[in-house]
Amino acid sequence: MKNICKEQVQLLLHNKFVVILGDSIQRSVYKDLVLLLQKDRYLTQSQLKEKGELNFECDQLVEGGKIGGLNNGTAYREVRQFCTAHHLVRFYFLTRIYSTYMESILADFKGGPQPDVVIMNSCVWDVSRYGINSMKEYRMNLEKFFMRLKEILLPESLIIWNLTMPLGKKVYGGFLVPEIQHMEKTLRSDIIEANFYSATLADSHKFDVLDLHYHFRFELQNRMKDGVHWNQLAHRKLTFLLLGHIAEAWNVDLPDNKLENPCKNSSDVMVTVTPLSDIRIVSHPTSAKSSSTDFSCRINVQVGSSEQTSTDSVVKQSRKQGKKQRKQKENLWHSSTRQRRQFKNLGTFWNENMAYNDSYLYNREDEHYFSGNGFAQNDGPYFREFMRPHRHRFVMRSPPAKRHFAPYSVRRGAPFYRY
């Protein structure tokens, strides 16, 4: 993952039409991308929580949102658009991957300008809000949607399917209405199943797949308390992953900028030095010709608002929680090592399944540890949903033989032969 500044993003997406489809997490992806096209700043907490607002960082609400009324139903709509002289970014809120509303969106693509990049994800609403057959219908809708997408979009369009990010043990999202509270405990494992199927299907249709569940499996300290949404640090990392993926697909070389934290200083003044000559386009037939730039450095001095001070505390809290989690992981590892040595010295026989199982070791109350013996690499925290381990980790294959004296301690007599 590379750190990318706003000048590089503007050049990468110059004269490009980017479409983002999905739920509230994808809406935050849209907001962070719009903000990064204009400023080297993070989103604020209020910007992350707000939905359906009329304006956000010079964009406009086209349809739904506060115009049509805010609600948590499956009929909620929200269409946003950010448009400048050389950039166009549009967002569609989805509660289902394929429906009559999706057909209207595809009709917009067919009649209007074709998008250069399509970033999409829809899963949590699909598998939770449409009855007991939600998972089966989700698979069928995915197949229909991918087929329709290949029929309408041009072959030059870059299609990126994002996998759903890991959920928490307790979910308090707005989609989880009281009628489906019973799905709270099984929703995490349903997301893993849906991710596997959607990734396999997207790869079969020659679409790009970005496994956000894998990339954020160790970033759980940046997840909100509701167990679904993520803070501004996680979304900036997500944006960098997407932009790096787009640059690699278009053969664009992006330097890795060692930028200072925008909220590091107490005065909240950011000074960035960006060598513009480092941006180099290798080859892309549809890319616009960039204007000639000198080989000097551009120095930008920006004074932030008081809202950015909250981001500084978020950065410190995230680092503190990450350090605490690493310490807990080390303590678990050392304790398990001592326990294994103790049983080895006793000479006991280990059960092959329970001798040393990383998934069981890291499946205690700390859900942020992952392993995957016998499962996918990011299925560690959900191990207890599939298999309940035995009461003891170390068991003997067979009960020990009862001996009244130590073996070979009694003197043996002369051998007896029978004729």
C-alpha positions as CSV (number, residue, x, y, z in Angstrom):
1,M,0.0,0.0,0.0
2,K,1.4,3.4,-1.0
3,N,0.6,6.8,0.4
4,I,-0.9,9.0,-2.3
5,C,-1.3,12.8,-2.2
6,K,-4.1,14.8,-3.8
7,E,-2.0,15.9,-6.8
8,Q,-1.3,12.2,-7.7
9,V,-5.0,11.3,-7.3
10,Q,-6.0,14.2,-9.5
11,L,-3.5,13.1,-12.2
12,L,-4.5,9.4,-11.9
13,L,-8.2,10.1,-12.3
14,H,-7.8,12.9,-14.8
15,N,-10.8,12.9,-17.2
16,K,-12.1,9.7,-15.7
17,F,-15.7,8.8,-14.6
18,V,-15.7,6.7,-11.4
19,V,-18.9,5.0,-10.1
20,I,-19.2,3.6,-6.6
21,L,-22.1,1.2,-5.8
22,G,-22.9,-0.2,-2.4
23,D,-24.1,0.4,1.2
24,S,-23.0,2.9,3.8
25,I,-19.4,1.7,3.9
26,Q,-19.1,2.3,0.2
27,R,-20.7,5.7,0.7
28,S,-17.8,6.5,3.1
29,V,-15.4,5.2,0.4
30,Y,-17.0,7.8,-2.0
31,K,-16.7,10.6,0.6
32,D,-13.0,9.8,1.3
33,L,-12.2,9.8,-2.4
34,V,-14.0,13.1,-3.0
35,L,-12.1,14.6,0.0
36,L,-8.8,13.3,-1.2
37,L,-9.3,14.8,-4.7
38,Q,-9.4,18.3,-3.0
39,K,-7.5,18.1,0.3
40,D,-4.9,16.0,2.1
41,R,-7.2,15.6,5.0
42,Y,-9.1,12.8,6.8
43,L,-12.8,12.6,7.2
44,T,-14.3,13.8,10.5
45,Q,-16.6,11.8,12.7
46,S,-19.6,13.9,11.8
47,Q,-18.9,13.5,8.0
48,L,-18.7,9.7,8.5
49,K,-22.0,9.5,10.4
50,E,-23.9,11.9,8.3
51,K,-26.1,10.4,5.5
52,G,-28.3,11.9,2.8
53,E,-26.9,15.5,3.3
54,L,-27.6,18.0,0.6
55,N,-23.9,18.9,0.1
56,F,-20.6,17.3,1.0
57,E,-17.3,18.9,0.0
58,C,-18.7,20.6,-3.1
59,D,-20.7,17.6,-4.2
60,Q,-24.5,17.5,-4.6
61,L,-27.3,15.1,-3.7
62,V,-29.0,14.1,-7.0
63,E,-31.7,11.8,-5.7
64,G,-33.0,10.4,-2.4
65,G,-31.4,11.2,0.9
66,K,-33.0,14.2,2.6
67,I,-34.8,15.0,-0.5
68,G,-36.8,11.7,-0.5
69,G,-36.7,11.2,3.3
70,L,-34.3,9.3,5.5
71,N,-35.2,5.8,6.6
72,N,-33.7,2.3,7.3
73,G,-35.9,0.4,4.8
74,T,-34.9,-1.5,1.8
75,A,-36.5,1.1,-0.4
76,Y,-34.0,3.8,0.7
77,R,-32.3,5.6,-2.2
78,E,-29.4,8.0,-2.3
79,V,-27.5,9.2,-5.4
80,R,-24.5,11.6,-5.0
81,Q,-22.2,13.2,-7.6
82,F,-19.0,15.2,-7.5
83,C,-18.2,16.9,-10.8
84,T,-15.4,19.3,-11.8
85,A,-13.8,20.2,-15.1
86,H,-11.7,17.0,-15.2
87,H,-13.2,14.6,-12.6
88,L,-16.6,12.9,-12.2
89,V,-17.4,10.6,-9.2
90,R,-20.9,9.2,-8.6
91,F,-22.3,7.1,-5.8
92,Y,-25.5,4.9,-5.8
93,F,-26.7,3.5,-2.5
94,L,-27.8,-0.2,-2.8
95,T,-29.8,-2.5,-0.5
96,R,-29.7,-5.4,-3.0
97,I,-27.2,-6.3,-5.7
98,Y,-29.8,-6.9,-8.4
99,S,-33.3,-5.4,-8.6
100,T,-35.4,-3.2,-10.8
101,Y,-33.5,-0.2,-9.3
102,M,-30.3,-1.8,-10.4
103,E,-31.7,-2.1,-13.9
104,S,-32.4,1.7,-13.9
105,I,-28.8,2.3,-12.9
106,L,-27.5,0.1,-15.7
107,A,-29.8,2.0,-18.1
108,D,-28.1,5.2,-17.0
109,F,-24.7,3.7,-17.9
110,K,-26.0,2.5,-21.2
111,G,-27.6,5.9,-22.2
112,G,-25.1,8.2,-20.6
113,P,-21.3,8.3,-20.4
114,Q,-19.7,4.9,-19.8
115,P,-17.8,4.7,-16.5
116,D,-14.1,4.2,-16.6
117,V,-14.0,2.6,-13.1
118,V,-16.8,0.8,-11.2
119,I,-16.2,0.0,-7.5
120,M,-19.0,-2.1,-6.0
121,N,-20.1,-4.2,-3.1
122,S,-23.4,-5.3,-1.7
123,C,-23.7,-8.1,0.8
124,V,-24.8,-7.3,4.4
125,W,-28.3,-6.0,3.4
126,D,-28.7,-8.9,0.8
127,V,-28.1,-11.7,3.3
128,S,-30.1,-10.2,6.2
129,R,-33.1,-8.3,5.0
130,Y,-34.8,-10.5,2.5
131,G,-36.1,-13.6,4.3
132,I,-34.8,-17.0,5.1
133,N,-33.7,-17.6,1.5
134,S,-31.6,-14.5,1.4
135,M,-28.3,-16.4,0.8
136,K,-29.7,-18.4,-2.1
137,E,-31.3,-15.4,-3.7
138,Y,-28.0,-13.4,-3.2
139,R,-26.1,-16.0,-5.3
140,M,-28.7,-15.9,-8.1
141,N,-28.7,-12.1,-8.1
142,L,-25.0,-11.9,-8.2
143,E,-25.0,-14.1,-11.3
144,K,-27.6,-12.0,-13.0
145,F,-25.9,-8.7,-12.1
146,F,-22.4,-9.8,-13.4
147,M,-23.9,-11.0,-16.6
148,R,-25.8,-7.7,-17.2
149,L,-22.7,-5.7,-16.3
150,K,-20.7,-7.5,-18.9
151,E,-23.4,-6.8,-21.5
152,I,-23.7,-3.1,-20.9
153,L,-20.2,-1.8,-19.9
154,L,-17.4,-1.5,-22.4
155,P,-14.5,-4.0,-22.2
156,E,-12.2,-1.1,-21.3
157,S,-14.0,-0.4,-18.1
158,L,-12.2,-1.4,-14.9
159,I,-14.6,-3.3,-12.6
160,I,-13.5,-3.8,-9.0
161,W,-15.5,-6.1,-6.6
162,N,-14.8,-5.3,-3.0
163,L,-15.3,-8.1,-0.4
164,T,-17.2,-7.2,2.7
165,M,-15.1,-6.1,5.7
166,P,-15.1,-8.2,8.9
167,L,-18.0,-7.6,11.3
168,G,-18.0,-7.5,15.1
169,K,-19.5,-9.9,17.6
170,K,-22.2,-7.5,18.4
171,V,-23.7,-5.5,15.5
172,Y,-25.8,-2.4,16.0
173,G,-26.1,-1.2,12.4
174,G,-29.1,0.6,11.1
175,F,-29.9,-2.3,8.8
176,L,-30.3,-4.6,11.8
177,V,-34.0,-3.9,12.5
178,P,-35.7,-5.7,15.5
179,E,-37.2,-8.3,13.2
180,I,-33.8,-9.8,12.3
181,Q,-32.1,-9.5,15.7
182,H,-31.8,-13.3,15.8
183,M,-29.3,-13.1,12.9
184,E,-26.8,-11.1,15.0
185,K,-24.7,-14.1,16.0
186,T,-24.6,-15.9,12.7
187,L,-24.2,-12.9,10.4
188,R,-20.4,-12.9,10.7
189,S,-20.1,-16.5,9.4
190,D,-22.7,-15.7,6.7
191,I,-20.5,-12.8,5.5
192,I,-17.5,-15.2,5.1
193,E,-19.6,-17.6,3.0
194,A,-20.9,-14.8,0.9
195,N,-17.4,-13.4,0.4
196,F,-16.1,-16.7,-0.8
197,Y,-18.9,-17.2,-3.3
198,S,-18.9,-13.6,-4.6
199,A,-15.1,-13.6,-5.0
200,T,-15.1,-16.9,-6.9
201,L,-17.9,-15.7,-9.2
202,A,-16.3,-12.3,-9.9
203,D,-13.1,-14.0,-10.8
204,S,-14.9,-16.3,-13.2
205,H,-16.3,-13.2,-14.9
206,K,-12.8,-11.7,-15.2
207,F,-13.5,-8.9,-12.7
208,D,-10.9,-7.6,-10.3
209,V,-11.4,-8.6,-6.7
210,L,-10.1,-6.6,-3.7
211,D,-10.2,-8.7,-0.5
212,L,-10.9,-6.0,2.1
213,H,-11.7,-8.7,4.7
214,Y,-8.1,-9.9,4.4
215,H,-6.6,-6.4,4.4
216,F,-8.5,-5.3,7.5
217,R,-8.3,-8.5,9.6
218,F,-5.7,-6.9,11.9
219,E,-7.2,-3.4,11.8
220,L,-10.1,-4.1,14.1
221,Q,-9.1,-1.3,16.5
222,N,-10.2,1.1,13.7
223,R,-13.7,-0.4,13.7
224,M,-16.6,1.6,15.2
225,K,-18.5,0.4,18.3
226,D,-21.5,-0.6,16.1
227,G,-19.4,-3.5,14.7
228,V,-20.1,-2.6,11.1
229,H,-18.6,0.8,10.2
230,W,-15.0,2.0,10.3
231,N,-13.2,5.2,11.3
232,Q,-11.4,7.7,9.0
233,L,-8.0,6.0,9.3
234,A,-9.4,2.7,8.0
235,H,-11.2,4.5,5.1
236,R,-8.0,6.3,4.1
237,K,-6.2,3.0,4.0
238,L,-9.0,1.6,1.9
239,T,-8.8,4.5,-0.5
240,F,-5.1,4.0,-0.9
241,L,-5.7,0.3,-1.6
242,L,-8.2,1.1,-4.3
243,L,-6.0,3.8,-6.0
244,G,-3.0,1.5,-5.9
245,H,-5.1,-1.2,-7.6
246,I,-6.3,1.2,-10.2
247,A,-2.8,2.4,-10.9
248,E,-1.5,-1.1,-11.3
249,A,-4.3,-2.0,-13.7
250,W,-3.5,1.1,-15.8
251,N,0.3,0.6,-15.7
252,V,0.8,3.9,-13.8
253,D,3.8,4.3,-11.5
254,L,2.9,6.0,-8.3
255,P,5.7,6.9,-5.8
256,D,5.3,6.1,-2.2
257,N,5.2,9.5,-0.4
258,K,6.4,9.6,3.1
259,L,3.8,12.2,4.1
260,E,3.5,13.5,7.6
261,N,0.4,12.9,9.6
262,P,-2.0,15.8,8.7
263,C,-3.0,16.1,12.3
264,K,0.3,15.5,14.0
265,N,1.0,19.1,15.1
266,S,-1.1,20.7,17.8
267,S,-1.5,23.8,15.7
268,D,-2.9,21.6,12.9
269,V,-0.7,23.1,10.2
270,M,0.4,20.7,7.5
271,V,3.4,21.3,5.2
272,T,3.9,18.7,2.5
273,V,6.6,18.6,-0.1
274,T,5.6,16.7,-3.2
275,P,8.0,16.3,-6.1
276,L,5.7,16.4,-9.1
277,S,8.3,14.9,-11.4
278,D,7.9,11.5,-9.6
279,I,4.6,10.9,-11.2
280,R,5.1,9.0,-14.3
281,I,2.6,7.4,-16.6
282,V,4.0,4.3,-18.3
283,S,1.3,3.6,-20.9
284,H,-2.4,4.0,-21.0
285,P,-4.2,4.6,-24.3
286,T,-7.1,6.7,-22.9
287,S,-5.1,8.8,-20.5
288,A,-5.1,12.5,-21.1
289,K,-1.8,14.3,-21.7
290,S,-0.5,16.0,-18.6
291,S,0.7,19.5,-18.7
292,S,4.5,20.1,-18.6
293,T,5.8,20.4,-15.1
294,D,9.1,21.5,-13.8
295,F,11.3,19.3,-11.7
296,S,11.1,21.5,-8.6
297,C,9.1,20.7,-5.6
298,R,5.7,22.3,-4.8
299,I,5.4,23.3,-1.1
300,N,1.8,23.5,0.2
301,V,1.0,25.1,3.5
302,Q,-2.5,24.4,4.7
303,V,-4.1,25.5,8.0
304,G,-6.8,23.1,9.1
305,S,-9.9,23.7,11.1
306,S,-10.6,22.8,14.7
307,E,-12.5,19.7,13.5
308,Q,-9.2,18.0,12.6
309,T,-8.1,17.9,16.3
310,S,-10.5,15.0,16.8
311,T,-8.7,13.0,14.2
312,D,-5.4,13.4,16.1
313,S,-6.9,11.7,19.1
314,V,-8.3,8.9,16.9
315,V,-4.7,8.3,15.6
316,K,-3.3,8.1,19.1
317,Q,-6.1,5.9,20.3
318,S,-5.7,3.5,17.3
319,R,-1.9,3.2,17.9
320,K,-2.5,2.6,21.6
321,Q,-5.1,-0.2,21.0
322,G,-2.9,-1.8,18.3
323,K,0.0,-1.9,20.8
324,K,-2.2,-3.4,23.5
325,Q,-3.4,-6.1,21.1
326,R,0.1,-7.0,20.0
327,K,1.1,-7.4,23.7
328,Q,-1.9,-9.7,24.3
329,K,-0.9,-11.8,21.4
330,E,2.6,-12.1,22.6
331,N,1.4,-13.1,26.1
332,L,-0.8,-15.8,24.6
333,W,2.0,-17.1,22.5
334,H,4.4,-17.4,25.3
335,S,1.9,-19.0,27.6
336,S,1.1,-21.6,25.0
337,T,4.8,-22.3,24.4
338,R,5.4,-23.0,28.1
339,Q,2.3,-25.3,28.2
340,R,3.5,-27.3,25.2
341,R,7.0,-27.7,26.7
342,Q,5.4,-28.9,29.9
343,F,3.4,-31.6,28.2
344,K,6.3,-32.7,26.1
345,N,8.5,-33.2,29.2
346,L,5.7,-35.3,30.7
347,G,5.8,-37.6,27.7
348,T,2.1,-37.6,27.1
349,F,0.5,-38.4,23.8
350,W,-1.1,-35.6,21.9
351,N,-4.3,-35.7,20.0
352,E,-3.7,-34.9,16.4
353,N,-6.6,-32.5,16.2
354,M,-6.1,-30.8,19.5
355,A,-2.4,-30.9,20.0
356,Y,-1.6,-27.4,18.9
357,N,-4.4,-25.6,17.1
358,D,-3.7,-21.9,16.4
359,S,-7.4,-21.3,15.6
360,Y,-8.4,-22.5,19.1
361,L,-5.5,-20.7,20.7
362,Y,-6.5,-17.3,19.2
363,N,-10.2,-17.9,19.5
364,R,-10.6,-16.7,23.0
365,E,-12.1,-13.4,23.9
366,D,-9.6,-11.6,21.6
367,E,-11.3,-11.9,18.3
368,H,-8.6,-10.1,16.4
369,Y,-6.2,-13.0,16.1
370,F,-6.3,-15.1,13.0
371,S,-4.8,-18.3,11.9
372,G,-6.6,-20.8,9.7
373,N,-5.5,-24.5,10.3
374,G,-8.0,-26.2,8.0
375,F,-9.8,-23.0,7.2
376,A,-9.2,-19.9,5.1
377,Q,-6.6,-17.5,6.3
378,N,-9.1,-15.0,7.6
379,D,-11.6,-17.4,9.2
380,G,-9.8,-17.7,12.5
381,P,-12.2,-15.6,14.7
382,Y,-15.2,-17.5,13.4
383,F,-13.8,-20.9,14.3
384,R,-16.2,-21.5,17.2
385,E,-19.2,-21.0,14.8
386,F,-18.2,-24.2,12.9
387,M,-16.6,-26.4,15.5
388,R,-16.7,-26.4,19.3
389,P,-13.4,-27.6,20.7
390,H,-13.0,-30.1,23.4
391,R,-12.8,-29.1,27.0
392,H,-9.1,-29.7,27.2
393,R,-6.7,-28.7,24.5
394,F,-4.2,-31.5,25.3
395,V,-5.7,-35.0,25.7
396,M,-4.2,-38.5,25.6
397,R,-5.0,-40.9,22.8
398,S,-5.7,-43.7,25.3
399,P,-5.9,-43.9,29.1
400,P,-2.6,-44.9,30.8
401,A,-2.1,-48.5,31.8
402,K,-2.5,-49.2,35.6
403,R,0.8,-50.4,37.0
404,H,1.3,-51.5,40.6
405,F,5.1,-51.2,40.2
406,A,7.4,-49.4,37.9
407,P,8.1,-51.1,34.6
408,Y,11.2,-53.4,34.6
409,S,11.8,-52.9,38.3
410,V,11.1,-56.5,39.3
411,R,13.9,-59.0,38.7
412,R,13.1,-61.5,36.1
413,G,13.7,-65.2,36.7
414,A,15.1,-67.8,34.4
415,P,13.1,-68.3,31.1
416,F,10.6,-71.1,31.2
417,Y,10.5,-73.5,28.2
418,R,7.6,-75.9,27.5
419,Y,8.4,-79.1,25.7
